[in-house]
Amino acid sequence: LALAPAVSNGFARFAYGLILPAMRIDLGWNYTQAGWINTANALGYLIGALLALTLISRVGSRRMFAGGMLLTALALLFSGMTEDFLFLTVWRVLAGVGGAPAFIAGGAMVSAVFRGQPMRSALAIALYFGGGGIGMLISGASIPLVLDGAAHAWPKVWVGMGLASLLTMGPVIWAVRSVSPVDGGPSKIRPARLPWRAMSLELIAYFLFAVGYIVYLTFVVAWMREGQASAALIAGMWSLLGFMVMASPILWRGVLARYSGGTPMALACTATGVGTLLPILVPGPVGALASAFVFGACFFMGPASVTAFGRNNLPEAQWGASIALFTTIFAVGQLIGPVAAGYISDLTDDLTLGLIIAGATLVLAGVLAAFQKPL
């Protein structure tokens, strides 16, 4: 099941940050256009989340998971077969449309794996979201070296990720047959019945988290390139990000199991904000690697925190709807972050201010989440 965040996040969303500098050079984009391509993915993610919110009880988490994975893989593959800005936008949108339902359905199924066992359930949730590190480690260890001095090679990267994603369909089919689905139960509880007012601080914090974190992952490599960072440093930094994402479940399982309120989200947001600001505060390889270490250890625990929040506070029939609601809020935040930061960077002719604003936004999210009480 952890292959869902590996493909929908590690490949389809985050790897674009590694490809962006090459595409921008080869296609002559400004930063607003470059940011828009990731905003397009977030738009698709929003559409996919809304579809999941509406259809998870009717279609079922198993079908939604497998179908979403297949659509994401095909969208990645076809992203490498065009240089047209409009068609690239379409494929980025479709990658998001497929990624969100797979992510949501997988999270709902994982939530049900260890019923009545808080520590094991918390570890399972954390391991699921840590799966995004698999995609990040693979892309980080390969893409910067492939594109070093060969900006025109970016289509091959998309095709490679698409083929790798298609190879995951065998394990995916096995997984959905092996895990009990969570489809909302016979009561067909609608998302409107969720106690969203009582969850408001968690929702707002998650929105701000989405605005801030995606700016870092979209532009930090381009910012490093502007500072003449080597391909080896970028590969090492991104690979460390992926490794820390995979290690993060070990660090966070106790926090996710122990707290039912906003504490896990507060810690994840604040630490991610610090990680965003570190390369600016500590210039050079040390700051970049320290940033990857902190950011990677914490940012996937934002989604894990809201999944655990729903599991700890809501009846099982509402888990899928809760994850879909949080993912919808998340997708809206991701829509804003890349294009806004790109526009600011075009105005200032520098990516630094956008990264600073993103870090401050994440710290603010942490402060708000700290006041979220258990339901």
C-alpha positions in Angstrom: 0.0 0.0 0.0 2.9 2.3 0.7 3.6 2.3 -3.1 0.7 4.8 -3.4 2.5 7.7 -1.8 5.7 6.5 -3.5 4.1 7.0 -6.9 1.5 9.7 -6.3 3.8 11.9 -4.2 7.4 10.8 -4.6 7.2 10.6 -8.4 4.2 12.4 -9.6 4.5 15.5 -7.3 7.9 15.9 -5.7 10.2 14.7 -8.4 9.1 17.7 -10.5 11.3 19.8 -8.3 14.3 17.9 -9.6 13.2 18.2 -13.2 12.0 21.8 -13.1 15.5 23.5 -13.7 16.0 21.4 -16.8 12.5 22.0 -18.2 12.8 25.7 -17.4 16.0 26.0 -19.4 15.0 23.7 -22.3 11.5 25.2 -22.7 12.3 28.8 -21.8 9.8 29.1 -18.9 9.7 31.8 -16.3 9.2 30.9 -12.6 5.4 31.5 -12.7 5.1 29.0 -15.6 7.3 26.5 -13.7 5.2 26.9 -10.6 2.0 26.5 -12.6 3.0 23.1 -13.7 3.0 21.9 -10.1 -0.1 23.9 -9.3 -1.7 22.0 -12.2 -0.9 18.7 -10.4 -2.4 20.2 -7.2 -5.5 21.1 -9.2 -5.9 17.5 -10.3 -5.3 16.4 -6.8 -8.1 18.6 -5.6 -10.4 17.2 -8.3 -9.4 13.7 -7.3 -9.9 14.4 -3.6 -13.4 15.7 -4.3 -14.3 12.7 -6.4 -13.0 10.4 -3.6 -15.0 12.4 -1.0 -18.1 11.7 -3.1 -17.5 8.2 -4.4 -15.4 6.3 -1.9 -18.6 4.7 -0.3 -20.0 3.8 -3.7 -16.9 2.7 -5.7 -15.0 1.2 -2.8 -11.5 1.8 -1.5 -10.0 -1.2 -3.4 -11.2 -0.1 -6.8 -10.4 3.6 -6.1 -6.8 2.6 -5.0 -6.0 0.5 -8.0 -7.6 2.8 -10.6 -5.9 5.9 -9.1 -2.5 4.2 -9.3 -3.0 3.2 -12.9 -4.1 6.7 -14.0 -1.1 8.3 -12.2 1.3 5.9 -13.9 -0.1 6.6 -17.4 0.0 10.4 -16.8 3.6 10.2 -15.8 4.4 8.2 -18.9 2.7 10.6 -21.3 4.2 13.7 -19.6 7.5 12.7 -21.3 5.9 12.6 -24.7 5.1 16.3 -25.3 6.8 19.7 -25.0 3.5 21.6 -25.3 2.7 23.7 -22.2 -1.0 22.9 -22.5 -0.6 19.2 -22.9 1.9 19.1 -20.0 -0.7 20.9 -17.9 -3.3 18.3 -18.8 -1.0 15.3 -17.9 0.0 17.0 -14.6 -3.7 17.5 -13.8 -4.5 13.8 -14.6 -1.6 12.7 -12.4 -3.2 14.5 -9.5 -6.7 13.2 -10.4 -5.3 9.7 -10.1 -3.0 10.3 -7.2 -5.5 11.7 -4.7 -8.0 8.8 -4.7 -5.1 6.2 -4.4 -3.6 8.2 -1.5 -7.0 8.5 0.3 -8.1 4.9 -0.3 -4.8 3.5 0.8 -4.8 5.6 4.0 -8.3 4.4 4.8 -7.4 0.8 4.4 -4.2 1.2 6.4 -6.2 2.8 9.2 -8.2 -0.4 9.5 -5.3 -2.9 9.5 -4.8 -3.0 13.3 -8.1 -2.3 14.9 -7.8 -1.9 18.7 -4.0 -1.8 18.7 -3.0 1.9 18.9 0.8 1.5 18.7 0.7 -1.0 15.8 -1.9 1.1 14.0 0.2 4.3 14.5 3.2 2.5 13.1 1.2 1.2 10.1 -0.1 4.7 9.3 3.4 6.2 9.6 4.9 3.4 7.4 2.3 4.1 4.8 3.0 7.8 4.5 6.7 7.1 4.8 6.4 5.2 1.5 6.7 8.5 -0.3 10.4 8.3 0.6 10.8 5.3 -1.7 9.9 7.4 -4.7 12.0 10.3 -3.4 15.1 8.2 -2.8 14.9 6.6 -6.3 14.4 9.9 -8.0 17.0 11.7 -5.9 19.7 9.2 -6.6 19.1 9.2 -10.4 17.4 12.3 -11.8 20.1 15.0 -11.0 22.8 12.9 -12.5 20.8 12.1 -15.6 20.0 15.8 -16.2 23.4 17.2 -15.3 24.5 19.1 -18.3 21.7 17.5 -20.4 18.6 19.7 -19.9 17.0 18.2 -23.1 16.9 14.8 -21.4 13.9 15.6 -19.1 11.3 13.7 -21.3 13.2 10.5 -20.6 12.9 11.1 -16.9 9.1 11.3 -17.1 8.9 8.2 -19.2 11.2 6.3 -16.8 9.0 7.2 -13.8 5.9 6.2 -15.7 7.3 2.8 -16.5 8.5 2.3 -13.0 5.0 3.2 -11.7 3.4 0.7 -14.1 5.6 -2.0 -12.6 4.0 -1.3 -9.2 0.6 -2.5 -10.4 1.4 -6.2 -9.6 2.0 -5.5 -5.9 -0.9 -3.0 -5.9 -3.4 -5.6 -7.1 -2.1 -8.1 -4.5 -2.4 -5.5 -1.7 -5.9 -4.5 -2.5 -7.0 -8.1 -2.4 -5.2 -8.7 0.9 -6.4 -5.8 3.0 -9.9 -5.2 4.3 -11.4 -2.1 2.6 -13.0 0.8 4.5 -15.9 2.0 2.4 -18.0 4.0 4.9 -20.2 1.1 5.9 -23.9 0.6 5.3 -24.8 3.9 6.9 -23.2 5.8 3.9 -22.2 8.7 6.2 -21.7 11.8 4.1 -18.7 14.2 4.6 -21.1 16.9 5.7 -21.8 15.0 8.9 -18.2 15.3 10.0 -17.7 17.6 13.0 -15.7 20.0 10.9 -16.1 23.0 13.2 -14.5 21.1 16.1 -11.7 20.1 13.7 -11.3 23.7 12.4 -7.8 24.4 13.8 -6.4 21.1 12.4 -8.0 21.9 9.0 -6.6 25.4 8.9 -3.1 24.2 10.0 -3.2 21.5 7.3 -4.1 24.0 4.7 -1.2 26.3 5.6 1.1 23.3 5.8 0.1 22.5 2.2 0.8 26.0 1.1 4.3 26.1 2.6 5.8 22.6 2.2 5.1 22.4 -1.6 7.0 25.6 -2.2 10.2 24.0 -0.7 9.8 20.8 -2.7 9.0 22.7 -6.0 11.8 25.3 -5.8 14.6 24.3 -3.4 16.5 22.5 -6.2 16.2 25.5 -8.6 17.3 27.7 -5.7 20.3 25.5 -5.2 21.1 25.5 -8.9 21.1 29.3 -8.8 23.7 29.1 -6.1 25.8 26.8 -8.3 25.2 23.6 -6.3 26.6 20.5 -8.0 24.5 17.7 -9.3 26.2 15.4 -6.7 25.1 17.7 -3.8 21.5 17.9 -5.1 21.4 14.1 -5.6 22.7 13.6 -2.1 20.3 16.1 -0.6 17.2 14.7 -2.3 18.2 11.1 -1.5 18.7 12.1 2.1 15.2 13.6 2.0 13.8 10.3 0.8 15.8 8.3 3.3 14.5 10.4 6.2 10.9 10.1 5.0 11.3 6.3 5.2 12.9 6.6 8.6 10.3 9.0 9.9 7.8 6.3 11.0 10.3 5.1 13.6 10.6 8.6 15.0 6.9 9.4 15.0 5.0 6.2 15.9 4.9 7.1 19.6 3.7 10.7 19.0 0.9 9.5 16.6 -0.3 6.9 19.1 0.0 9.1 22.3 -1.8 12.3 21.2 -5.4 12.7 20.0 -5.3 16.4 19.5 -3.2 18.7 17.4 0.2 18.1 18.9 1.5 15.8 16.1 0.5 18.3 13.5 2.0 21.2 15.5 5.4 19.4 15.7 5.4 18.3 12.0 4.5 21.8 10.8 7.0 23.6 13.0 9.9 21.3 12.2 9.1 21.4 8.5 9.2 25.2 8.7 12.6 25.1 10.3 13.8 22.7 7.6 12.6 25.1 4.9 14.6 28.0 6.4 17.8 26.1 7.2 19.5 26.3 3.8 19.0 30.1 3.8 20.2 30.5 7.4 23.1 28.1 6.9 24.4 28.6 3.3 26.3 25.8 1.7 26.3 22.0 1.7 25.9 21.8 5.5 22.8 23.8 5.5 21.3 21.9 2.5 22.0 18.5 4.0 20.7 19.6 7.5 17.6 21.0 5.8 17.0 17.7 4.0 17.5 15.8 7.3 15.0 17.9 9.2 12.4 18.4 6.4 12.5 14.7 5.3 12.1 13.5 8.9 8.9 15.5 9.4 6.9 16.6 6.3 5.2 13.3 5.6 4.1 13.2 9.2 1.7 16.1 8.4 -0.6 13.7 6.4 0.1 10.9 8.9 -1.0 13.3 11.7 -4.4 14.1 10.2 -5.0 10.4 9.4 -4.2 9.5 13.0 -6.3 12.4 14.2 -9.3 11.0 12.3 -8.7 7.5 13.5 -8.4 8.6 17.1 -11.4 10.9 17.2 -14.0 9.6 14.7 -16.0 6.4 14.3 -14.6 4.0 11.7 -17.4 4.7 9.2 -16.1 8.2 8.9 -12.4 7.5 8.5 -12.5 7.5 4.7 -14.5 10.8 4.6 -12.2 12.4 7.1 -9.1 11.6 5.0 -10.9 12.8 1.9 -11.8 16.1 3.6 -8.3 16.7 4.8 -6.9 15.8 1.4 -9.3 18.3 -0.2 -8.1 21.1 2.1 -4.5 20.0 1.4 -5.0 20.1 -2.3 -6.4 23.7 -2.2 -3.3 24.8 -0.3 -1.0 23.1 -2.8 -2.8 25.0 -5.6 -1.7 28.3 -4.1 1.9 27.6 -3.0 3.9 27.0 -6.2 2.3 29.6 -8.5 2.4 32.3 -5.8 6.0 31.6 -5.0 6.9 31.5 -8.7 5.1 34.9 -9.2 7.0 36.4 -6.2 10.3 35.0 -7.5 9.7 36.6 -11.0 9.0 40.0 -9.3 12.1 39.8 -7.2 14.2 37.8 -9.7 15.2 35.6 -6.7 13.7 32.4 -5.1 14.8 33.3 -1.6 11.8 35.4 -0.5 9.4 32.7 -1.6 11.2 30.1 0.5 11.3 32.5 3.5 7.5 33.1 3.3 6.9 29.3 2.9 9.0 28.7 6.1 7.0 31.3 8.0 3.7 29.9 6.8 4.7 26.5 8.1 5.7 27.8 11.6 2.3 29.7 11.8 0.5 26.4 10.9 2.4 24.7 13.8 1.2 27.4 16.3 -2.4 27.0 15.2 -2.3 23.2 15.4 -1.0 23.4 18.9 -4.4 24.7 20.1 -6.4 21.9 18.5 -8.1 19.8 21.2 -9.2 16.2 20.9 -12.8 15.9 19.7 
